[in-house]
């Protein structure tokens, strides 16, 4: 068995040394802009507000407002066992700045959003981690500030630059999915090839017709890919004229959006887009000591030194703030989990198909508050492939092409996980508003929604962001689960979603959207589905696609 290392500590650099060593004399220090007096975090070589290079470091009081918190019950390290509190605190001198930290020396049950906290320091090796405790001084502190209120995001969408939409030049002509399962213990490249062979055959093509390859993330990181374009081309010998791969794109579905752009620019005719995960097998191999855990002893992350090692720790805080502001409850999220399981029961490829009740959901073990086991997607092994073709070529293929009506990609909120929107999954609201600016269709025109559900709260954020209900109205909209059922107002994640079908990332959602629009979903088919929306990612840059039948 491999030894589980302690929590990763910050990598100390010339840019951040003032922060990670400030505790040596017990004073919290934050980067400042001397031109506009703003505080900046994480530190940067330029001010994001006025673009000045006149930067320095300011001693601050160490007082802050508790802006968000989650009690971690599941993850941990030998030197940091659960439970512990991961939190965000807003600095009183500039409450736009939020630090990820731990709240220590208190009963987690006594914590409340908005309460004053004050800094102390944990000295480990060469760093002093700023942590916080409830303040004895109960004088009210400033509320955390978000750059843009959720309902105002749409005001920042840029208008279309041309009347000729790049979406009109391509279509999805083929889809494929490998076997999906827990701990399949097969090489991930084998899964990629399975999915690719299915997609190419489904489109009525051969591999010799494929002149583009597009994937996300490209490299294999902790069971998150097979090695990307280079590895697949080496196996298949495709000689592509255009390739794409990388993490900084519009979520996993960014590979499809990139393919659309390449076809619109005349760089390719048929692009094979693919996404492979083998997280379940990777995790098993780590347990057996046959692979090393992905984390090293040092990190550039501003979250990991505090045990915030999962997207769950950030998203749980956003969920908690949504609960606080809008009255959302755990039952609200539960209706999403129950809906996905009911749909998965009709899908023979889903991993979890047995019935799930609200009692099962609420009584499941806590992962990180407010998330329990069934709020989290299912790590699995599997691959999904999609063929994007030029429209003129698509019309000659055997399957009816699925057309792209609009995409949403604009980044409006900050990308830093702990500095962005307070109450929704980051990178959802802007992309949603951008998509609707590129079409005359409205939410009422959508027949099926395949929305990213790494966690139940992802889905809730997309439902509100896309306008299927108003901002803050998900509690009433989701109550009882009727509105998101297959015969409801907006059938949601009809294949079971990542919560029950398996974590195939955003590509599995696109696969299901195409299946529904083709009318090939069998028992779970939504009657006369003509328009579908599929979202991809969040937290990191994300994207959303509006698809329609070509008839």
N, C-alpha and C positions, 0 to 999 in steps of 0.2 A: 504494500500500500504506500502511495506517495504521501509525504507529510504535508498537511494543509498549512500554508504559511500564515503569518500574522497579517493584519490589515496593511495595505500598502501605505507608505508615507509619502509626503510631497517631495518631488524633485525640486531642490532649491536652486534657483537661477538668479542672475543679476537683476532680472525684472521683478521677481517676487520675494527676494530675500528679506526685504523690509517687513513683509507680512508674516512670513513663517518664523521669523526670529524676534518679532516684536515682544513676545512674552518674556524675553530675557529680563526686561525691566518693567514688565507688567502693564505696558501701554499698548492699546490697539492702534494700529496705523493702517490707513487706507490711502490709495493713490488719489491725488487731487489734480484738477486743472486750475492753474493759476490765472487763466484768462477769464473763465466763466464761473469759477468757484465750485464746479461740480465735483462730486466724488465719483470715482470710476472703479468698478470691480466686475470681472477680473482685471488686473492691470494690463494696460495697452500702451503702445508707443505714441498714441494720438488720442485726443479727446473725441469721443463719439458724438458729443453734443455741439461743439463749436469748431472741431477739427484743428484745434491748436496743438502745437507740440511743446508748449510751455507747461510741463508737468512736474509734479513734485510729490511729496509724501506728507500727509497731515496726521498729527496725533488727534485721536477722537476720544470721546468720553468713555466709550465702552458700553453705553446704554443703547438699548435697541427695543424693538417691538416684536413680539412673537408673531410672525407672519404666516407660519404654517408648520405643521408637525405631523409625524406618523410614528407610531410605536412599532418598531420592527420586532417580529416574533419568530421569524423563520431563518433568515440569513445570519451569518456571523463569522467570527474568527476566534481562534484560541485565546487571543488577548482582548477580544471584544465580544463576549457571548451575548446572545439575546436574552431577555428583551433590552432594547435601548431605544432612545428617542433620536430620530433624525429630524432636523428642523431647518427652517429658514427664518432668519431674523432681519428686520429692516433697521438700518442704522439711523439713529435719531437725527444726526447732522445732515443726512440726505437720504430719506426713506425710499428713494429709487434704488438704492444699493441694498441687495439682500445677500447675506452670507449663508451658505450651507454649513451646518454645525451640529453639535449634539447639545441637548438640554440635560444637565446633570444635577445630581444632588437634590432630587425632588421626586414626588410621586407622580408618574405620568398622568394618572387619572385627575390630578388637580390642575393640569394645564388648560389654558383657554386662549384662543386666538385673540390677539390684541393686547395681551398683558405685557407689562414691562419686564425686561430681562437685562442682565448685565454680564460682562465678560469675565471669564477666568481663563487660565491656560493649563494645558496638559503638556508637560515636557517629555518628549520621547526622542531619544538620540539627539539629532542636531536641529530639531524643530520644536516649536511651541505652538500646539494647536489651539486656536481660540475656540473655547466652548462657552456655554452660557448657562446661567442659573436664574431662577425667578428672582426679581429684584425686591429688596426690602423697601425701596422707595416706590410707592405705588402711584406717584404722580403720572398722569396719563402721558403716553408717548405717541408720536405721530403714526398714523396708519400707514402701512406700506402703499407705495404708489406704483400703479401700472401705467405704462406710456399711453395706452389707448384703451378706453373702455370697450368691453366686448361688443356692445351694440353699435360702436362707432367704427369698427374695423373696415366696413365697406366704403367709408369715405376716402380711404387711402388706396383704393384699387386704381391702377393706371388704366386708361382707356385703350382699346385695341388700336394698334398702329396702322393696320391695313384692313381693308374690307375682305381681302383674300385670306381666308383662314387656313393655316397649315393643317388643321385637323381634317380638312376636306380631301386631302390627297392620299390618304391611306385607310386601311381597314384591317380588322383581324380576320384572318382566313383559316387559321388552324390553332387548335389547343391540344395539349397533352399533359398528362399527370402520371408520374411513376407510382408504384406501390407506396402507400402511406402507412407508417406504423411506428410503434415504440421500439427503439433499440433493434433495428433490423440487422445491424452488425454487417453491413455490406459497404463497399467503397462508395463514397458519395458521387464520384464520377459515373459509376454505373447507373445511379438514379438519374443523373442529368441526361445520360444517353437514352434511357428508357423514355423519359418525358419528351426529349427532342425527337426521337423516332416516331412517337405517337403524333406529335404536333405536325411534323412534316407530312406524314401519311394522311392525317386528317385534312390538311390543306390540299391534298392531291399533288404534292410536289415530291421531288427527290432532293437529297442533300446537295446535289450538283446545282440546284436552283438557288440555294441559299448564298447570298452575296453580302450579308451583314450579320454580325453577332453582337448582342447587347445583354449585359447582365448587371447585377448588383449583389454583393458589394465588390466582386472581382476576386479578391484574395480569400483564402480560407482562414477564418479567425474563429477559434473555439466552436467548431461545428457549424459555421455560418457560410459554407460554400465548398465547392469542390476544387477551386483553384482558378476559376474564371475563364475568360476567353482563351488565354494561352493554352490552358490544359485541354479544353474542349477542342480547339482547333488542332492541337497535337494528336488527339485521338481520332478525329474524323477527317482531317486533311481537307478543309473546306476552301481555303484561299479567299477569305472575305476581302471585299474592297473597302469595308468600313467596319470599325469595331467600337465598342463602348463598354466601360466598366468603372466602377468606383463608388465610394460611400457618399460623396457630396452630390447627391442628385435627389429627385423628387420622390423619396422613399423607394421601396423595392419596385414599385410600378414606374419609377423613373426610367428604367430600361426601355419600357414601351414608349414613353414620351420621347425619349431620345431617338428611338427607331422611327417614329412618326416624323421627326424633324429631318432625319437623314433622307428619308424617302421624299419628303417635300422638297429637299434641296437637290434631289437627283443623284444622290450618292449610292443608293441601293434600291433594289426592287422587292426583295423578300428578306426580311430580317428575322432571325431566330432569337427571341428573347427568353432568358431562362433564369431560374432562381432555385437553388438547392440548399436544403438544410439537413444536417445530420446531428443535431444537438443532443438528441436522446442517446445515440450511440457514443458520442463524444463524452457526455457526462458519465456513462457507464465505464468507459475506458479510463477516465480520470480516477474513478472510484477503485478500479483494479490496479492503479499505479502504472498503466501502460501509456498514459499521456500526461503531460504536465498541465496544471491549472493555468488559465490564461493570464492571471495577474502576476506582475513582478513585484519586487520589494519596494520599488519607487514608482510614482505615477505623476503625470501632469494634470490629472483630474482634480478639480476643486471639491468633488463630492466623495470620492472613494476613501480618503483618509478618515472620514467620519462614519464609515460603514455603509454609506449610501452606494451600494454596488450594483443596483438594479434600477432600471427605469421605473419599477414599482415604487421606489422611495420618493421619486419626484412626483409621479402621477398621483400617488396616494395623497400627497399634500394638496394638489390641485383639487382632488375630489373632496377633501375635507373642507376646503374653502368654498366649494360649490355647495356642500351641505350647509355650511354656516350662512352663506349669503342667500340661498334660494330655498332652503328647507328640504333639500333632497335627503333621502334616507338610504339605508342599506337595501331595503326592499325595492327601492327604485332600481338599483343596479341588479338586484336579483331577478327582476322580470326579464332583463336582457339575457342573463345566463340561462334561465328556464326556456326562453324562446329558442336560443341556439340549440339546446339539448333536444327540444321537441323536433326541430328540423333535422338534426343529426340522426334521429331515430329512423328517418325515412331515407337515409343516405348510406348505402352499403360500404362506402369507403371511409366513413367517419370512424374515429378511434373510440369515442365514448358515445354509446347509443342508448344506454339504459335510462329509464325515466329519472328525472330530477324534480324534487318538490321544493317549495319555498322553505320548508323546515330543514331539508337537507342542506340547502344553500346557507341558511342562517347559522346552522350548527356546525358547519365545517370549520376546520382549524384556521386560525388567523395566520395570515402571511405578514402583512404590515398594514396596520389600521388605516382606512376602514376595509381593506381588501382581505377576503378569505380565499380559500383554495379555489372556489369556483368562479372567482373574479379574474383568474389568471389563465392565459392560454396554455395549450398542451404542447410542450416540446416534443418534437417527433423527427422522424427521418422521412424525407420525400423531396421531390422536385416537380416543378411546374414549368411548362414551356408554352410560349405563345408565338405564332407567326404573324408578323405585321407586313402587309403587302401593299404595293401601289394599287390604287383603285382600278386603273385600267387593266392591270393584271388580275386583280381579284375577281373581276366579272367573268373570267374564263375558267375559274376554279369550281370544283364540285359543290362546295358548301356555300350557303348564302353568306356574303360578307357582313360582318358587324361593323357599322360605321362609327367613327368618332364624331360626336356632336360638339364637345368642348372639353378643355382641360383647365384645371386650376393649379397654378404653380407659384403665384407671387408670394414672396416672403415679406410680411408686414410686421410681425412680432419679432422680438429679439430671439436669437437662436440659443443663447446660453440657457441651459435647462432651468436654472434657479433665478434667472433675471427676467423671465418672459411673463406671459399672461398669468394672472392669479387663479382664475376660476375654471378654465377649460384646458384640455390637452393642448400644449403649445403646437403651433404650426397646423392648425385646423381652420380657424376662423378666417384667416386671410386667404388661404387657398380656396375655401368654399366660396367666398365672395368673388374672388377672381373668376372662378368657373362660371358663375351665373352672369358675369359681365360679358361672356363670350357666346351667349346663346339667347334666343327668345323663349326657350322653354323655361318652365318654372317648376318648383318642387311638386306641385300637383300633377305634373305631367309624368313623373317618374313612377314606374310600375314595380320596381324592385331595387333595394339598396343593399349592396355588399360593402359594409363599412368596417374599417380596420378595428379589430377587437383583440389586440394584445392583452388588454384588460377591459372589463365591462365599461369602465369610465371612458375609454377611447370612443366606444360606440355612442355613449351619451353625448360626448362633445361633438361628434360628427352630426348626429341627429339635430342638435341645436344649431351648429354652424351652417349646415346646409339648408336650414329653414323648414324642416319637417315639423318642428315646433319652435316657439320663440325662445330667445335667450332666457334661461332660468325656468322654463316651463316643462322640463323633462319629467318632473315628478308627477304631474297630472297626466301628461301624454303617455307615459309608460305604465301607469297604474293598471294592474290587471293583465298587462301584456297583449291586450286585444289589438291595439293600433299597429303593432309590429308583427303580428301573426301573418301567416301566408295569405289569409283572406282579409287582412286588415288594411288600414290606410296606406302603410308603406311596409310591405313584407321585407323583413330584415334578415340578412345572413342565412339564406335559405338552405345552404348546404351544412349548416351547423357552426359556421364561423371557426375562428381559431380556438375558441373556447371549448368546442366539442369535436370538430372535425380534425383539428391539428394545426400547429403553427407553420403554415406554408407561406407566411408573410403575405404581403399585398398581392402577390401573383395568384394565390389560390382564390382570392376574391374576384379577380378579373376572370379567371377560369370559370367560376360559377356564374358570373354575370353573362358571359357568352353562352354558357349552357342554357340559362334561362331564356335568353333572347332567341335562341334557336328552337326553343320548345322541347329540349331533350333532357329535362330534369326528372322525368318519371313521376313517382309519387309526390315529390316535393315541388312539382312544376306550378308556377304562378300562372293563372289563366291569362292568355293573350298578353304576355309581357312584351312590350315594344321598346321601352326606354329603361335603362339601368344606370345606376351610379355606382362606381367602385372607388373607394379611397385607399390610400396607401401611406402607411407610416404616420408620422406625428412625432413630437419632441424634436427629432432631427428634421431636416427639410422633408416635406411631404408633398404629395400630389393627389389630385382627384380627377377621375375621368367620367364623362357623361357619354354613354354608348347608346346606339339605337339600331333597330333592324333596318335593313336596306330594302324597304318595300313600300 
